[in-house]
Amino acid sequence: MLDHLDEWLSEAEAAAAAGKTVRTLRLWRSRGVGPPYTRFGRTIKYRKPAFVAHYRQSEIKPHRNRLSVTK
């Protein structure tokens, strides 16, 4: 019945998953950047699917431009 609560990460869990500190997540929130979050009173939670989607959208896919060499 409460399975839907399993899809939320605490602030500490989200920081660990991202390899950041809780302080960094708080700084990002104050700047309006970083993954989306929800406030439950004074508690911050991150929804797992949105958290993962944020990082997937932030991926940088490097590409190499080949220089054409004319002889």
N, CA and C atoms as a LAMMPS dump frame, in Angstrom:
ITEM: TIMESTEP
0
ITEM: NUMBER OF ATOMS
213
ITEM: BOX BOUNDS ff ff ff
-5.0000000000000000e+02 5.0000000000000000e+02
-5.0000000000000000e+02 5.0000000000000000e+02
-5.0000000000000000e+02 5.0000000000000000e+02
ITEM: ATOMS id mol type element x y z
1 1 1 N 0.816 -1.2 0
2 1 2 C 0 0 0
3 1 3 C 0.859 1.263 0
4 2 1 N 1.983 1.236 0.69
5 2 2 C 2.855 2.408 0.742
6 2 3 C 4.045 2.279 -0.196
7 3 1 N 3.921 1.418 -1.214
8 3 2 C 5.014 1.209 -2.165
9 3 3 C 5.415 2.493 -2.872
10 4 1 N 4.468 3.402 -3.076
11 4 2 C 4.781 4.647 -3.774
12 4 3 C 5.769 5.507 -2.992
13 5 1 N 5.886 5.275 -1.685
14 5 2 C 6.843 6.047 -0.887
15 5 3 C 8.275 5.602 -1.146
16 6 1 N 8.452 4.422 -1.732
17 6 2 C 9.786 3.918 -2.026
18 6 3 C 10.45 4.676 -3.165
19 7 1 N 9.684 5.441 -3.924
20 7 2 C 10.285 6.123 -5.062
21 7 3 C 10.919 7.458 -4.669
22 8 1 N 10.957 7.781 -3.403
23 8 2 C 11.54 9.038 -2.938
24 8 3 C 12.904 8.81 -2.309
25 9 1 N 13.826 9.736 -2.571
26 9 2 C 15.154 9.719 -1.944
27 9 3 C 15.215 10.839 -0.909
28 10 1 N 15.815 10.55 0.215
29 10 2 C 16.066 11.605 1.192
30 10 3 C 17.177 12.499 0.653
31 11 1 N 17.378 13.604 1.309
32 11 2 C 18.45 14.514 0.9
33 11 3 C 19.805 13.816 0.95
34 12 1 N 20.045 13.048 2.006
35 12 2 C 21.316 12.325 2.156
36 12 3 C 21.466 11.233 1.1
37 13 1 N 20.381 10.509 0.81
38 13 2 C 20.43 9.456 -0.209
39 13 3 C 20.695 10.049 -1.591
40 14 1 N 20.054 11.176 -1.879
41 14 2 C 20.248 11.834 -3.176
42 14 3 C 21.683 12.323 -3.319
43 15 1 N 22.22 12.909 -2.256
44 15 2 C 23.607 13.391 -2.288
45 15 3 C 24.565 12.233 -2.536
46 16 1 N 24.354 11.12 -1.848
47 16 2 C 25.221 9.954 -2.024
48 16 3 C 25.098 9.401 -3.442
49 17 1 N 23.893 9.339 -3.971
50 17 2 C 23.676 8.811 -5.321
51 17 3 C 24.358 9.677 -6.372
52 18 1 N 24.391 10.991 -6.131
53 18 2 C 25 11.916 -7.085
54 18 3 C 26.494 12.081 -6.843
55 19 1 N 26.996 11.529 -5.75
56 19 2 C 28.41 11.691 -5.422
57 19 3 C 28.73 13.107 -4.969
58 20 1 N 27.749 13.748 -4.354
59 20 2 C 27.898 15.121 -3.867
60 20 3 C 27.601 15.147 -2.376
61 21 1 N 27.771 16.292 -1.77
62 21 2 C 27.428 16.438 -0.358
63 21 3 C 26.029 17.039 -0.245
64 22 1 N 25.437 16.876 0.932
65 22 2 C 24.137 17.492 1.195
66 22 3 C 24.274 19.007 1.06
67 23 1 N 25.397 19.528 1.482
68 23 2 C 25.64 20.97 1.372
69 23 3 C 25.58 21.43 -0.088
70 24 1 N 26.141 20.642 -0.995
71 24 2 C 26.107 20.979 -2.42
72 24 3 C 24.671 21.001 -2.931
73 25 1 N 23.873 19.997 -2.554
74 25 2 C 22.471 19.98 -2.987
75 25 3 C 21.728 21.2 -2.458
76 26 1 N 22.003 21.591 -1.228
77 26 2 C 21.359 22.783 -0.655
78 26 3 C 21.778 24.041 -1.405
79 27 1 N 23.044 24.118 -1.78
80 27 2 C 23.533 25.258 -2.551
81 27 3 C 22.852 25.306 -3.913
82 28 1 N 22.75 24.158 -4.572
83 28 2 C 22.065 24.108 -5.864
84 28 3 C 20.626 24.584 -5.746
85 29 1 N 19.923 24.118 -4.685
86 29 2 C 18.529 24.549 -4.514
87 29 3 C 18.435 26.049 -4.315
88 30 1 N 19.348 26.623 -3.561
89 30 2 C 19.312 28.072 -3.325
90 30 3 C 19.583 28.849 -4.61
91 31 1 N 20.32 28.237 -5.536
92 31 2 C 20.62 28.877 -6.826
93 31 3 C 19.599 28.529 -7.905
94 32 1 N 18.68 27.618 -7.59
95 32 2 C 17.66 27.23 -8.559
96 32 3 C 18.167 26.291 -9.641
97 33 1 N 19.203 25.516 -9.312
98 33 2 C 19.746 24.544 -10.269
99 33 3 C 19.707 23.16 -9.633
100 34 1 N 20.09 22.155 -10.399
101 34 2 C 20.138 20.797 -9.87
102 34 3 C 18.846 20.049 -10.119
103 35 1 N 18.757 18.847 -9.568
104 35 2 C 17.593 18.006 -9.812
105 35 3 C 16.341 18.567 -9.125
106 36 1 N 15.161 18.258 -9.686
107 36 2 C 13.925 18.723 -9.059
108 36 3 C 13.719 18.043 -7.707
109 37 1 N 13.059 18.738 -6.808
110 37 2 C 12.834 18.229 -5.455
111 37 3 C 11.442 18.635 -4.987
112 38 1 N 11.036 18.037 -3.886
113 38 2 C 9.76 18.36 -3.265
114 38 3 C 10.008 18.632 -1.795
115 39 1 N 9.268 19.559 -1.273
116 39 2 C 9.389 19.902 0.141
117 39 3 C 8.158 19.345 0.871
118 40 1 N 8.4 18.514 1.866
119 40 2 C 7.352 18 2.734
120 40 3 C 7.548 18.686 4.084
121 41 1 N 6.927 19.827 4.259
122 41 2 C 7.188 20.617 5.465
123 41 3 C 8.614 21.134 5.394
124 42 1 N 9.452 20.71 6.328
125 42 2 C 10.866 21.112 6.318
126 42 3 C 11.772 20.032 5.731
127 43 1 N 11.17 18.947 5.284
128 43 2 C 11.936 17.821 4.739
129 43 3 C 12 17.92 3.218
130 44 1 N 13.18 17.726 2.68
131 44 2 C 13.384 17.736 1.232
132 44 3 C 13.456 16.294 0.751
133 45 1 N 12.747 16.01 -0.331
134 45 2 C 12.779 14.681 -0.945
135 45 3 C 12.975 14.838 -2.448
136 46 1 N 13.632 13.857 -3.028
137 46 2 C 13.854 13.806 -4.474
138 46 3 C 13.148 12.566 -5
139 47 1 N 12.308 12.734 -6.014
140 47 2 C 11.634 11.588 -6.619
141 47 3 C 12.631 10.882 -7.524
142 48 1 N 12.834 9.594 -7.32
143 48 2 C 13.863 8.836 -8.039
144 48 3 C 13.793 8.996 -9.558
145 49 1 N 12.618 8.8 -10.181
146 49 2 C 12.589 8.92 -11.649
147 49 3 C 13.001 10.309 -12.148
148 50 1 N 12.571 11.365 -11.465
149 50 2 C 12.929 12.724 -11.875
150 50 3 C 14.413 12.992 -11.622
151 51 1 N 14.94 12.435 -10.542
152 51 2 C 16.346 12.59 -10.195
153 51 3 C 17.226 11.966 -11.274
154 52 1 N 16.878 10.743 -11.661
155 52 2 C 17.629 10.041 -12.708
156 52 3 C 17.488 10.772 -14.043
157 53 1 N 16.283 11.213 -14.362
158 53 2 C 16.044 11.924 -15.629
159 53 3 C 16.872 13.203 -15.702
160 54 1 N 16.998 13.91 -14.591
161 54 2 C 17.79 15.141 -14.571
162 54 3 C 19.233 14.859 -14.985
163 55 1 N 19.805 13.816 -14.434
164 55 2 C 21.195 13.497 -14.763
165 55 3 C 21.346 12.941 -16.169
166 56 1 N 20.345 12.223 -16.644
167 56 2 C 20.401 11.745 -18.025
168 56 3 C 20.334 12.9 -19.006
169 57 1 N 19.517 13.896 -18.707
170 57 2 C 19.406 15.066 -19.585
171 57 3 C 20.666 15.925 -19.533
172 58 1 N 21.406 15.811 -18.448
173 58 2 C 22.621 16.617 -18.281
174 58 3 C 23.844 15.994 -18.943
175 59 1 N 23.675 14.789 -19.496
176 59 2 C 24.813 14.116 -20.12
177 59 3 C 25.374 14.927 -21.273
178 60 1 N 26.666 14.924 -21.348
179 60 2 C 27.349 15.556 -22.473
180 60 3 C 27.936 14.432 -23.303
181 61 1 N 27.537 14.377 -24.528
182 61 2 C 28.023 13.329 -25.415
183 61 3 C 29.09 13.927 -26.329
184 62 1 N 30.333 13.655 -26.03
185 62 2 C 31.407 14.239 -26.841
186 62 3 C 31.389 13.688 -28.262
187 63 1 N 31.758 14.539 -29.149
188 63 2 C 31.887 14.099 -30.534
189 63 3 C 33.169 14.703 -31.082
190 64 1 N 33.718 14.03 -31.995
191 64 2 C 34.988 14.455 -32.564
192 64 3 C 34.747 14.921 -33.986
193 65 1 N 35.152 16.12 -34.248
194 65 2 C 35.063 16.628 -35.615
195 65 3 C 36.349 16.258 -36.336
196 66 1 N 36.199 15.582 -37.409
197 66 2 C 37.393 15.231 -38.188
198 66 3 C 37.695 16.387 -39.121
199 67 1 N 38.901 16.796 -39.06
200 67 2 C 39.345 17.836 -39.963
201 67 3 C 39.667 17.212 -41.307
202 68 1 N 39.122 17.782 -42.33
203 68 2 C 39.431 17.215 -43.649
204 68 3 C 40.778 17.774 -44.098
205 69 1 N 41.615 16.877 -44.472
206 69 2 C 42.946 17.253 -44.921
207 69 3 C 42.955 17.102 -46.435
208 70 1 N 43.209 18.197 -47.093
209 70 2 C 43.269 18.153 -48.557
210 70 3 C 44.716 18.196 -48.984
211 71 1 N 45.041 17.376 -49.943
212 71 2 C 46.404 17.328 -50.445
213 71 3 C 46.464 17.836 -51.848
